[in-house]
Amino acid sequence: MSRIPHPIREDGAGATDLGPRDVLRDRENPDMLIPPKTDAGTIPNLKFSYSDTHMHLNHGGWSREITERELPVSTTIAGVNMRLKRGGVRELHWHKQAEWAYMILGKARITSVDEYGRNVIADVSEGDLWYFPPGIPHSIQGLGEGCEFLLVFDDGRFSEFDTFTITDWFAHTPKDILSANFGVPSNMFDRIPKKQRYMFQGSPPQSLQSQEVPNPYGNIQPPFTYQLLKQKPLTTSGGSVRIVDSKNFPVSKTIAAALVEVLPGGMREMHWHPNNDEWQYYLTGTAKMTVFGAGGTARTFNYRAGDVGYVPFGMGHYIQNTGEQSLWFLEIFKSDRFADISLNQWMALTPHQLVKDHLHVDDEFIRALHQEKSPVVKYER
């Protein structure tokens, strides 16, 4: 068994920790237990794990969320991790916020109807996305062996329980009104649920073709789904990136994202985003990130699969793969476009003498700026 870590730097700063402690968590967060010397000042917590959330269990699956309540700095985005068993249904509902989703594992069937009476009934698989605009009703049902996915909402205060569900509305509407609205006898509603079902075990759906509904208005356009893994990635020696926003997924007006792969020994280069905060979801591997907050402040965090990271607007940062397997994570923004500014590229496109005068560097550094190295670098869109 490896030795117990203590908060002591190599130069002797710090001391042993003799009190009650979670040694396993300290081992998982070496750069938080022993921060780099360059960390300074007060930057808020930028990390929360889905393992530390409340697990909402249902007969059709489970769900858990990270909102502004769990991660106070996350004011722009909230995330829900959800699992549906085969036939499990996230009931027909809608909400005030837009919903962007990434399918982590398995398959699901989604349905929706828009304000023009157009509909969609579609199957989504691993690596696929969907997007439901605010107020648009929809449902999700697990196929095959079920599925697990990430839901992202463009409001940090959003909660998965702050939704308008069809069973909740029926339960709180007088039967005579339901009778008048649908033109059927009121006794037809004697067995409706007395409260919302939210998530329940339904009958596994039949083939997609067998569930088609005749509709004179046609299918929803632009499509509510996008196959992200079929997009050709931009690849460097350090990894790859796939970018999706309203340019290639037109319906996604409020969420932009990038699926990033960082190979062992590589890093997502030092950069910042000029349009909004960044919400991260780590899919595989382990990583560390130092966030530069200006005014002499910086703080380093460690992340692993299942964690959420956050970077406030404009703050410089990098993400380094600290493990022996590929690091995969999502960068997500409340925006209609993906935008970032590379520190490397900024320096490379600035007059060389000006860079030398600022940093006291020589020509070797200037030449290095123009060479593609291990970082995941995006020089073009």
C-alpha positions as CSV (number, residue, x, y, z in Angstrom):
1,M,0.0,0.0,0.0
2,S,1.4,3.4,-0.9
3,R,2.4,5.8,1.8
4,I,0.0,8.2,3.4
5,P,0.3,11.6,1.7
6,H,0.8,14.7,3.8
7,P,0.5,18.4,2.9
8,I,4.3,19.0,2.7
9,R,6.1,20.5,-0.3
10,E,9.6,19.4,-1.3
11,D,11.0,22.6,0.1
12,G,9.6,21.8,3.5
13,A,6.6,24.1,3.5
14,G,3.6,22.6,5.3
15,A,3.3,19.9,7.9
16,T,1.9,16.5,8.6
17,D,-1.9,16.1,8.9
18,L,-2.5,14.3,12.2
19,G,-6.3,14.9,12.5
20,P,-9.3,13.0,11.1
21,R,-9.0,12.9,7.3
22,D,-10.1,11.1,4.2
23,V,-6.8,9.6,2.9
24,L,-8.4,8.1,-0.2
25,R,-9.8,11.5,-1.2
26,D,-6.4,13.1,-0.5
27,R,-4.8,10.6,-2.8
28,E,-7.3,11.4,-5.5
29,N,-6.5,15.2,-5.2
30,P,-2.7,15.5,-4.9
31,D,-2.6,19.0,-6.3
32,M,-5.3,20.2,-3.9
33,L,-3.5,18.6,-0.9
34,I,-0.2,20.0,-2.0
35,P,-0.9,23.0,-4.2
36,P,1.7,24.2,-6.6
37,K,3.8,27.2,-5.4
38,T,2.1,29.2,-8.2
39,D,-1.3,28.8,-6.6
40,A,-2.3,32.0,-4.7
41,G,-5.3,34.0,-3.6
42,T,-8.9,33.1,-3.3
43,I,-10.6,31.4,-6.2
44,P,-13.9,29.6,-5.4
45,N,-14.4,25.9,-5.6
46,L,-14.6,24.8,-9.2
47,K,-15.3,21.1,-8.8
48,F,-18.1,18.9,-7.8
49,S,-18.5,15.1,-8.2
50,Y,-21.7,13.3,-9.2
51,S,-20.7,10.8,-6.6
52,D,-21.4,13.4,-3.9
53,T,-24.9,14.1,-5.1
54,H,-28.3,12.8,-4.0
55,M,-29.3,9.8,-6.1
56,H,-33.0,9.9,-7.0
57,L,-34.1,6.3,-7.5
58,N,-37.2,5.3,-9.5
59,H,-38.5,2.0,-11.0
60,G,-37.5,3.1,-14.5
61,G,-34.0,4.2,-13.5
62,W,-32.2,7.0,-11.6
63,S,-31.1,10.6,-11.8
64,R,-28.8,13.0,-10.0
65,E,-28.1,16.6,-10.5
66,I,-25.4,19.3,-10.1
67,T,-26.9,22.8,-10.0
68,E,-26.0,26.1,-8.5
69,R,-27.1,24.6,-5.2
70,E,-24.3,22.0,-5.3
71,L,-21.7,24.2,-7.1
72,P,-22.5,27.8,-6.3
73,V,-20.1,29.2,-9.0
74,S,-22.1,27.4,-11.7
75,T,-24.6,30.2,-12.5
76,T,-24.9,29.6,-16.2
77,I,-25.4,25.8,-16.5
78,A,-26.9,22.9,-14.5
79,G,-26.4,19.3,-15.3
80,V,-28.4,16.1,-14.7
81,N,-26.9,12.6,-15.1
82,M,-29.7,10.1,-15.8
83,R,-30.0,6.3,-16.3
84,L,-33.0,4.6,-17.9
85,K,-33.6,0.9,-17.9
86,R,-34.9,-1.0,-20.9
87,G,-38.4,0.5,-21.3
88,G,-37.8,3.1,-18.6
89,V,-39.5,6.4,-19.3
90,R,-38.7,10.0,-18.4
91,E,-42.3,11.0,-18.7
92,L,-43.8,13.5,-21.2
93,H,-42.8,17.0,-19.9
94,W,-41.4,20.4,-20.8
95,H,-39.5,23.1,-18.9
96,K,-38.6,26.8,-19.2
97,Q,-34.9,26.0,-20.0
98,A,-33.4,24.5,-23.1
99,E,-32.2,20.9,-22.8
100,W,-28.9,19.7,-24.4
101,A,-28.0,16.1,-24.0
102,Y,-25.1,13.8,-24.7
103,M,-25.7,10.0,-24.8
104,I,-22.9,8.4,-22.7
105,L,-23.9,4.7,-23.1
106,G,-26.7,2.7,-24.7
107,K,-29.7,3.8,-26.8
108,A,-32.9,5.7,-26.2
109,R,-36.0,6.9,-28.1
110,I,-36.9,10.5,-27.9
111,T,-40.2,12.2,-28.9
112,S,-41.2,15.8,-29.3
113,V,-43.8,18.1,-30.8
114,D,-43.1,21.8,-31.7
115,E,-45.3,24.9,-31.8
116,Y,-46.0,24.3,-35.5
117,G,-47.4,20.8,-34.9
118,R,-44.4,19.1,-36.4
119,N,-43.1,16.0,-34.5
120,V,-40.0,13.9,-34.1
121,I,-39.7,10.2,-33.0
122,A,-36.1,9.2,-33.2
123,D,-33.5,6.8,-31.7
124,V,-30.2,8.1,-30.3
125,S,-27.1,6.1,-29.5
126,E,-23.7,6.6,-27.8
127,G,-22.1,9.9,-28.8
128,D,-25.4,11.4,-30.1
129,L,-26.8,14.7,-29.0
130,W,-30.3,16.1,-28.7
131,Y,-31.6,19.6,-28.0
132,F,-35.1,20.6,-27.0
133,P,-35.7,24.4,-27.0
134,P,-37.5,26.0,-24.0
135,G,-41.1,25.1,-23.6
136,I,-41.0,22.3,-26.2
137,P,-42.6,19.0,-24.8
138,H,-40.6,15.8,-25.1
139,S,-40.0,12.3,-23.6
140,I,-37.1,9.9,-23.3
141,Q,-37.3,6.1,-23.1
142,G,-34.5,3.5,-22.7
143,L,-34.0,1.0,-25.5
144,G,-32.0,-2.3,-25.7
145,E,-30.2,-2.7,-22.4
146,G,-31.1,0.8,-21.4
147,C,-29.0,3.9,-21.4
148,E,-27.1,6.6,-19.5
149,F,-26.9,10.2,-20.6
150,L,-26.0,13.7,-19.5
151,L,-28.6,16.5,-19.6
152,V,-27.4,20.1,-19.7
153,F,-29.7,23.1,-19.0
154,D,-28.9,26.8,-19.8
155,D,-29.6,28.0,-16.2
156,G,-27.5,27.1,-13.2
157,R,-30.6,27.3,-10.9
158,F,-32.5,24.7,-12.9
159,S,-33.6,21.5,-11.1
160,E,-34.7,18.3,-12.7
161,F,-37.8,18.5,-10.5
162,D,-38.8,22.0,-11.8
163,T,-40.5,20.5,-14.9
164,F,-44.1,20.5,-16.2
165,T,-45.2,16.9,-16.5
166,I,-48.3,15.6,-18.2
167,T,-49.4,13.4,-15.2
168,D,-48.9,16.3,-12.8
169,W,-51.2,18.5,-14.9
170,F,-53.9,15.8,-15.2
171,A,-53.8,15.2,-11.5
172,H,-54.4,18.8,-10.8
173,T,-57.2,19.4,-13.3
174,P,-60.9,18.7,-12.5
175,K,-62.3,15.7,-14.3
176,D,-65.1,17.7,-15.9
177,I,-62.6,20.0,-17.4
178,L,-60.6,17.1,-18.8
179,S,-63.8,15.7,-20.1
180,A,-64.7,18.9,-21.9
181,N,-61.2,19.4,-23.2
182,F,-60.9,15.9,-24.8
183,G,-64.5,15.3,-25.6
184,V,-64.8,12.0,-23.7
185,P,-66.7,10.9,-20.6
186,S,-65.3,12.0,-17.3
187,N,-65.1,8.4,-16.0
188,M,-62.4,7.8,-18.5
189,F,-60.1,9.6,-16.0
190,D,-60.9,7.6,-13.0
191,R,-57.6,5.8,-13.1
192,I,-55.2,8.6,-13.9
193,P,-52.2,8.9,-11.5
194,K,-52.8,11.1,-8.5
195,K,-49.4,12.7,-8.8
196,Q,-46.6,13.0,-11.4
197,R,-44.8,9.8,-12.3
198,Y,-41.6,11.6,-13.4
199,M,-39.8,8.4,-14.2
200,F,-41.4,4.9,-14.5
201,Q,-41.0,1.5,-16.0
202,G,-42.9,1.3,-19.3
203,S,-43.3,-1.3,-22.0
204,P,-40.2,-1.6,-24.2
205,P,-41.1,0.2,-27.4
206,Q,-41.5,-1.6,-30.7
207,S,-39.6,-0.7,-33.8
208,L,-39.3,2.9,-34.8
209,Q,-41.4,2.3,-37.9
210,S,-44.2,0.8,-35.9
211,Q,-44.4,3.9,-33.7
212,E,-44.7,6.5,-36.5
213,V,-47.6,8.8,-36.1
214,P,-49.4,10.3,-39.2
215,N,-48.7,14.0,-39.3
216,P,-49.7,16.4,-42.1
217,Y,-47.1,19.0,-40.8
218,G,-44.1,16.7,-41.2
219,N,-40.9,16.4,-39.1
220,I,-39.3,19.0,-37.0
221,Q,-36.7,21.1,-38.9
222,P,-33.9,21.8,-38.2
223,P,-33.4,18.4,-36.5
224,F,-33.3,18.0,-32.8
225,T,-30.6,15.4,-32.9
226,Y,-26.9,15.4,-34.0
227,Q,-24.4,12.5,-34.3
228,L,-21.3,14.0,-32.8
229,L,-19.0,11.0,-33.1
230,K,-19.6,10.9,-36.8
231,Q,-18.0,14.4,-37.1
232,K,-14.5,14.3,-38.3
233,P,-12.3,15.5,-35.4
234,L,-9.6,18.1,-35.5
235,T,-6.5,16.0,-34.5
236,T,-3.1,17.0,-33.1
237,S,-0.3,15.0,-31.6
238,G,-1.8,15.6,-28.2
239,G,-5.4,14.5,-28.9
240,S,-8.5,15.5,-30.8
241,V,-11.6,17.8,-30.6
242,R,-15.1,17.8,-32.0
243,I,-16.9,21.1,-31.9
244,V,-20.7,21.5,-32.0
245,D,-22.7,24.7,-31.9
246,S,-25.4,26.5,-33.9
247,K,-23.2,26.4,-37.0
248,N,-23.4,22.7,-37.5
249,F,-26.3,21.9,-35.1
250,P,-28.6,24.9,-35.9
251,V,-31.3,24.2,-33.4
252,S,-28.9,24.5,-30.5
253,K,-29.2,28.2,-30.0
254,T,-28.1,28.4,-26.3
255,I,-25.6,25.6,-25.9
256,A,-22.2,25.2,-27.6
257,A,-19.8,22.4,-26.8
258,A,-16.6,20.5,-27.6
259,L,-15.8,16.9,-27.1
260,V,-12.1,16.8,-26.2
261,E,-9.7,13.8,-26.1
262,V,-6.3,14.4,-24.5
263,L,-3.8,11.5,-24.9
264,P,-1.5,10.4,-22.1
265,G,1.2,13.0,-21.8
266,G,-0.9,15.7,-23.6
267,M,-2.8,18.7,-22.4
268,R,-5.6,21.0,-23.5
269,E,-3.4,24.0,-24.1
270,M,-3.5,27.2,-22.0
271,H,-6.4,29.2,-23.2
272,W,-9.5,31.2,-22.2
273,H,-13.0,31.7,-23.6
274,P,-14.2,35.2,-24.6
275,N,-18.0,34.5,-24.6
276,N,-19.1,32.8,-21.4
277,D,-18.3,30.5,-18.4
278,E,-17.2,26.9,-19.1
279,W,-18.9,23.9,-17.6
280,Q,-17.0,20.6,-17.9
281,Y,-18.0,17.0,-17.6
282,Y,-15.3,14.4,-17.3
283,L,-16.1,11.1,-19.1
284,T,-12.9,9.0,-18.7
285,G,-9.4,9.4,-17.2
286,T,-7.9,11.7,-14.7
287,A,-6.8,15.4,-15.1
288,K,-5.6,18.5,-13.4
289,M,-6.5,22.1,-14.2
290,T,-5.0,25.3,-12.9
291,V,-7.3,28.3,-13.3
292,F,-5.8,31.8,-13.5
293,G,-8.1,34.4,-12.0
294,A,-6.0,37.6,-12.5
295,G,-4.9,39.9,-9.7
296,G,-2.3,37.3,-8.6
297,T,-4.8,34.5,-8.1
298,A,-4.7,30.9,-9.3
299,R,-5.9,27.5,-8.0
300,T,-5.3,23.9,-9.1
301,F,-7.9,21.2,-9.1
302,N,-7.8,17.4,-9.8
303,Y,-10.6,15.7,-11.8
304,R,-11.6,12.2,-12.7
305,A,-14.5,10.5,-14.6
306,G,-17.9,11.6,-13.2
307,D,-16.6,15.0,-12.0
308,V,-17.9,18.4,-13.1
309,G,-15.5,21.3,-13.5
310,Y,-16.2,25.0,-14.0
311,V,-14.2,28.0,-15.2
312,P,-15.7,31.5,-14.8
313,F,-15.8,33.7,-17.8
314,G,-12.5,34.9,-19.1
315,M,-10.3,33.0,-16.7
316,G,-7.2,31.4,-18.2
317,H,-6.7,27.6,-17.7
318,Y,-5.4,24.3,-19.1
319,I,-6.4,20.7,-18.7
320,Q,-3.6,18.1,-18.4
321,N,-4.0,14.4,-18.7
322,T,-2.4,13.0,-15.5
323,G,-3.2,9.3,-16.2
324,E,-2.1,6.5,-18.5
325,Q,-5.3,6.4,-20.5
326,S,-7.0,8.9,-22.8
327,L,-8.8,11.7,-21.1
328,W,-12.2,12.5,-22.5
329,F,-14.3,15.4,-21.4
330,L,-17.0,17.9,-22.6
331,E,-16.6,21.6,-22.6
332,I,-20.0,23.2,-22.5
333,F,-21.1,26.9,-22.8
334,K,-24.3,28.9,-22.6
335,S,-23.8,30.3,-26.0
336,D,-24.8,29.8,-29.7
337,R,-21.1,29.5,-30.7
338,F,-17.9,27.9,-29.5
339,A,-15.0,30.3,-29.0
340,D,-11.6,30.1,-27.4
341,I,-8.4,32.0,-27.5
342,S,-5.1,30.1,-27.5
343,L,-2.2,31.6,-25.5
344,N,0.2,29.9,-27.9
345,Q,-1.6,31.3,-30.9
346,W,-1.8,34.8,-29.4
347,M,1.9,34.9,-28.7
348,A,2.7,33.5,-32.2
349,L,0.7,36.2,-33.9
350,T,2.1,39.1,-31.9
351,P,5.2,41.0,-33.0
352,H,8.1,38.9,-31.8
353,Q,10.1,41.7,-30.2
354,L,7.1,42.7,-28.2
355,V,6.8,39.1,-26.8
356,K,10.5,39.1,-26.0
357,D,10.3,42.4,-24.2
358,H,7.4,41.2,-22.1
359,L,8.7,37.7,-21.1
360,H,12.5,38.1,-21.4
361,V,12.6,35.1,-23.8
362,D,14.9,34.4,-26.8
363,D,14.4,33.3,-30.4
364,E,14.1,29.6,-29.4
365,F,10.8,30.4,-27.6
366,I,9.5,32.3,-30.6
367,R,10.3,29.4,-32.9
368,A,8.6,27.0,-30.5
369,L,5.4,29.0,-30.8
370,H,5.0,28.0,-34.4
371,Q,5.5,24.3,-33.8
372,E,2.6,21.9,-33.0
373,K,3.5,20.1,-29.8
374,S,1.7,17.8,-27.4
375,P,-1.2,20.3,-26.4
376,V,-4.5,20.0,-28.1
377,V,-4.3,23.1,-30.2
378,K,-7.0,24.6,-32.4
379,Y,-5.6,27.0,-35.0
380,E,-8.7,26.9,-37.2
381,R,-12.4,26.1,-37.0
